[in-house]
Amino acid sequence: MVMEQYRLGKTGLMASELCFGCLPIQRTDKNEATRILRKACDNGINLFDTARGYTDSEEKVGAALSGVRKDIILASKVTGAVNGRQVTEYIDDSLRTLKTDYIDVMQLHNPKPVMPQKDGDDGMYDAMLKAKEQGKIRWIGISTHSVDMAEEILDSDLYDTLQFPFSYLATPREIAIMKRCAEKDIGFFAMKALAGGVLNNPAAVYWFCRQHKETVRPLLGIQHMHELDDFLSLVKHPPREEEILPVIEKDQKELAGEFCRGCGYCLPCPANIDIPILCRMYQLLRRAPLDVYLDQPWYDKMQQTKNCTGCGKCNERCPYDLNPQHRLPEQYDDFMQMHTAYFADKNK
């Protein structure tokens, strides 16, 4: 299948209109992950975004795609590094795991500060520059969930690409960031194109991304073959505007504003509460078949919210200032009301 390609900003890389976000394949067994990745490549997806911090994601990408390395664009991320030495170690580890001699776009993930600073011999940005000089990486990118940090990144003029959450629920500030990337010729990766799973209409997501196809490279987090098939079918048979606009308008009315994107920055929780998924329970219960989220495993997960110690760590870490600690009791109460009503009706 032929898939359109567009220039990824100043990198000059020609990336497919849909790109593969490789975080979810860490939850897929290696054989199935290989099948999914190869099918994506065979059908025209040529950009694969992973990270050192996504457990075995890089390993699966390397195993599946090393044989077609010349045909694809690899993007990865340095996550959790605090100095230049760690950045160098992480890049070398990624090269080995991905089974490649170079990474096209290497991104610093959520670094603080954004501007280069010395930390002993070399700073993190200095280490990226050195890796580029050595041919280990081709372009220097950065990723963040923070609007404030994204604006600072654009002011710095240091990075070739920016990875940032962007969907049809984007706020005016988030839309302005996308437009500034276009003006500055910075490649723009749209993470969370599905808003962390809250958006459940692939046709609407695809249609929206197509409206910004020369600027935005959407990273679609794919875990199952049917998810890949859904998007590939949309490339073959694009949805019509009159079908999609009512869906988008309805979602924007219901969801725009404060909702959990599932980024996971609130973790780890000392009480082992699965904060990202439980903080989205209100939306998930209303956007998926009820029996998916009202069964016993989810009931047990919701009970974990009672174990909250009130430490406030999740509130401090949330880049969206959502105060998860305060939201969880509301999510619990809503879940229990729907759970009781659902099973009362079911057992009549």
C-alpha positions in Angstrom: 0.0 0.0 0.0 1.2 3.5 -0.8 1.2 5.9 2.1 1.9 9.6 1.6 5.1 11.0 3.1 5.9 14.5 4.3 9.0 16.4 5.3 9.8 16.2 9.0 10.8 19.9 9.5 14.5 20.8 9.1 15.6 17.2 9.4 14.5 16.7 5.8 13.4 13.2 6.6 10.4 12.1 4.7 8.1 10.5 7.2 4.9 8.6 6.5 1.6 10.4 7.2 0.9 7.9 10.0 3.8 6.9 12.4 4.0 4.0 14.8 4.2 4.8 18.6 6.0 1.8 20.1 5.2 2.2 23.8 2.2 -0.2 23.7 4.1 -3.1 22.1 5.9 -3.6 25.4 2.6 -5.3 26.4 2.6 -7.6 23.4 4.5 -10.8 23.1 7.6 -10.7 20.9 6.2 -12.9 18.0 3.0 -10.8 17.7 4.9 -7.6 18.1 7.1 -8.6 15.2 4.1 -9.4 13.0 2.5 -6.0 13.8 5.7 -4.0 13.2 6.5 -5.7 9.9 2.9 -5.3 8.7 3.1 -1.6 9.5 6.3 -1.3 7.5 5.0 -3.4 4.6 2.0 -1.0 4.4 4.0 2.2 4.2 4.5 3.3 7.8 8.2 4.2 7.9 8.7 6.1 11.2 8.8 4.1 14.5 9.1 6.0 17.8 10.3 4.1 20.9 12.4 4.9 24.0 15.0 3.3 26.3 12.4 3.5 29.1 9.7 1.5 27.3 11.0 -1.8 28.9 11.5 -4.2 25.9 10.1 -2.0 23.2 13.5 -1.2 21.6 14.4 -4.9 21.6 11.2 -5.8 19.8 11.7 -3.0 17.2 15.3 -4.1 16.6 14.3 -7.8 16.2 11.5 -7.0 13.8 12.9 -4.2 11.7 16.7 -4.4 11.7 16.5 -6.2 8.3 14.8 -3.2 6.7 16.8 -0.5 8.5 17.6 1.5 5.3 13.9 1.8 4.6 12.7 3.2 8.0 13.2 6.2 10.3 14.0 5.3 13.9 13.3 7.7 16.7 14.0 7.0 20.3 14.4 8.8 23.6 16.7 9.2 26.5 14.5 8.9 29.6 15.6 9.6 33.1 19.1 10.8 32.4 20.5 13.5 34.7 23.9 14.1 33.1 25.9 13.8 29.9 27.5 10.5 30.9 24.2 8.8 31.3 23.0 10.2 28.0 26.0 8.7 26.2 25.4 5.3 28.0 21.7 5.3 27.1 22.4 6.1 23.4 24.9 3.3 23.2 22.4 0.9 24.8 19.7 2.0 22.4 22.0 1.4 19.4 22.7 -2.2 20.6 19.1 -3.0 21.4 17.8 -1.5 18.2 20.5 -3.4 16.2 21.5 -0.3 14.3 24.6 1.9 13.8 22.7 5.2 14.1 19.3 6.6 15.3 17.7 9.1 13.0 16.1 11.3 15.8 17.2 10.9 19.4 15.1 12.9 21.8 15.8 14.1 25.4 12.6 13.3 27.3 11.4 16.0 29.7 14.9 17.3 30.5 15.3 19.9 33.2 16.5 22.4 32.4 15.8 22.7 28.6 18.8 24.9 28.0 22.3 23.3 28.0 24.1 23.3 31.3 27.4 21.8 32.3 27.3 18.9 34.8 30.9 18.0 35.4 32.6 17.2 32.1 29.6 17.4 29.7 25.9 18.4 30.0 23.1 16.3 28.5 22.8 18.5 25.4 26.6 18.4 24.9 26.4 14.6 25.0 23.8 14.7 22.3 25.9 17.0 20.1 28.9 14.7 20.6 26.8 11.7 19.6 25.7 13.5 16.5 29.3 14.4 15.6 30.2 10.7 16.0 27.4 9.6 13.7 25.5 7.8 16.4 22.5 10.0 15.9 21.4 12.3 13.0 19.1 14.8 14.6 18.4 16.1 18.2 14.9 16.1 19.4 13.0 16.6 22.6 9.7 15.5 24.1 7.6 16.8 26.9 4.0 16.9 28.2 4.4 20.4 29.6 3.0 23.4 27.7 5.3 25.7 29.6 8.3 23.6 28.7 7.3 23.3 25.1 7.1 27.1 24.8 10.6 27.3 26.4 11.9 24.7 23.9 10.6 26.7 21.0 12.3 29.8 22.3 15.6 28.0 22.7 16.1 27.2 19.0 18.2 24.2 20.1 16.1 21.2 18.8 15.3 19.8 15.5 12.0 18.1 16.5 9.5 18.4 19.3 7.2 15.6 20.6 4.2 16.9 22.3 0.6 15.8 23.0 -1.8 16.9 20.2 -5.2 15.7 19.4 -8.5 17.3 18.4 -9.0 18.1 22.1 -6.0 20.5 21.9 -6.2 23.8 23.8 -5.4 27.1 22.0 -2.0 27.1 23.6 -1.3 23.6 22.3 -2.5 24.6 18.8 -0.1 27.6 19.0 2.8 25.3 19.8 2.1 23.2 16.7 1.9 26.3 14.5 5.2 27.7 15.9 6.9 24.4 15.1 5.7 24.9 11.5 7.0 28.5 11.4 10.4 27.5 12.8 10.6 24.4 10.6 10.8 22.1 13.6 9.5 18.6 13.1 6.4 18.0 15.2 5.6 14.5 16.6 2.0 14.4 17.9 2.0 12.1 20.9 -1.3 11.1 22.5 -3.2 11.5 19.2 -5.8 9.3 20.8 -5.7 11.4 24.0 -4.4 8.5 26.0 -7.2 6.2 24.9 -10.0 8.5 25.7 -10.7 9.1 22.0 -12.2 5.9 20.6 -13.1 6.8 17.0 -10.1 6.0 14.7 -11.7 7.7 11.8 -12.1 11.0 13.6 -8.5 10.8 14.8 -7.2 10.1 11.3 -9.3 12.8 9.7 -8.1 15.4 12.2 -4.5 14.5 11.7 -5.0 14.8 7.9 -6.0 18.4 8.3 -2.4 19.1 9.5 -0.7 16.5 7.4 2.2 18.7 6.3 3.1 19.7 9.9 2.0 17.0 12.3 3.4 13.4 12.3 0.9 11.5 14.6 2.4 8.8 16.7 -0.3 6.1 17.0 0.2 3.8 20.0 -0.5 0.4 18.6 -0.7 -2.8 20.7 -3.0 -5.1 18.7 -3.2 -6.0 15.0 -6.8 -4.9 14.7 -5.7 -1.4 15.8 -3.2 -1.3 13.0 -5.7 -2.7 10.5 -8.2 0.0 11.5 -5.8 2.8 10.6 -4.6 1.2 7.5 -8.1 0.8 6.2 -8.7 4.5 6.8 -5.7 5.4 4.6 -7.3 3.3 1.8 -10.8 4.7 2.4 -10.5 8.2 4.0 -13.6 9.2 6.0 -15.7 12.1 4.8 -15.8 15.5 6.6 -19.6 15.4 7.0 -19.3 12.1 8.9 -16.5 13.1 11.2 -17.2 16.7 12.2 -20.3 15.8 14.4 -18.1 13.2 16.2 -15.3 15.7 16.8 -17.7 18.4 18.0 -19.4 16.0 20.4 -16.1 14.8 21.8 -14.8 18.4 22.2 -18.0 19.3 24.1 -17.7 16.3 26.4 -14.0 16.1 26.9 -12.2 19.3 26.2 -10.5 20.7 29.2 -9.2 18.8 32.2 -8.9 15.0 31.7 -6.1 12.5 32.4 -4.1 11.7 29.3 -2.5 8.6 30.9 1.1 9.9 30.6 2.0 8.0 33.8 4.2 10.8 35.4 2.2 10.4 38.6 3.7 6.9 39.1 5.0 5.1 41.0 2.4 5.3 43.6 3.5 4.2 47.1 0.1 2.5 47.6 0.3 0.8 44.2 -2.7 2.6 42.8 -2.9 2.5 39.0 -3.5 6.2 38.9 -3.4 6.9 35.2 -6.2 4.5 34.2 -8.3 5.0 37.3 -8.2 8.8 36.9 -9.8 8.3 33.4 -12.5 6.0 34.6 -15.3 8.5 34.2 -14.6 8.9 30.5 -13.9 5.3 29.9 -17.1 4.1 31.4 -19.0 6.4 29.0 -17.0 5.6 25.9 -16.7 1.8 26.0 -19.0 -1.1 26.6 -19.7 -1.2 30.3 -18.9 -4.8 30.7 -15.3 -4.0 29.8 -14.7 -1.8 32.8 -17.3 -3.1 35.3 -16.0 -6.6 35.7 -14.2 -8.0 38.8 -10.6 -7.0 37.9 -11.6 -3.4 37.5 -13.7 -3.5 40.6 -10.6 -4.7 42.5 -8.5 -1.9 41.0 -11.0 0.7 42.0 -10.9 -0.6 45.6 -7.2 0.2 45.6 -8.0 3.9 45.6 -9.0 3.5 49.3 -5.3 2.8 50.1 -4.3 6.3 49.2 -2.0 7.7 51.9 -2.5 11.3 50.9 1.2 11.8 50.3 0.5 14.1 47.4 3.3 12.9 45.2 1.0 12.4 42.2 -0.3 15.9 42.4 3.3 17.2 42.4 4.3 15.1 39.4 1.3 15.7 37.1 2.3 18.0 34.2 -1.4 18.9 33.7 -2.0 20.1 37.3 -5.0 17.7 37.6 -4.5 16.9 41.3 -5.0 13.1 40.9 -5.2 12.6 44.6 -8.4 14.7 44.7 -9.9 13.2 41.5 -9.6 9.5 42.5 -12.4 9.6 45.2 -14.7 11.2 42.6 -13.8 8.5 40.1 -14.4 5.8 42.7 -17.9 7.1 43.7 -18.9 7.3 40.0 -17.7 3.8 39.3 -19.5 2.3 42.3 -22.8 4.0 41.3 -22.6 2.7 37.8 -21.4 -0.8 39.0 -24.3 -1.1 41.4 -26.9 0.1 38.8 -25.4 -2.1 36.0 -25.5 -5.4 37.9 -28.8 -4.6 39.5 -30.3 -4.3 36.0 -28.4 -7.3 34.7 -29.6 -9.5 37.5 -33.3 -8.7 37.1 
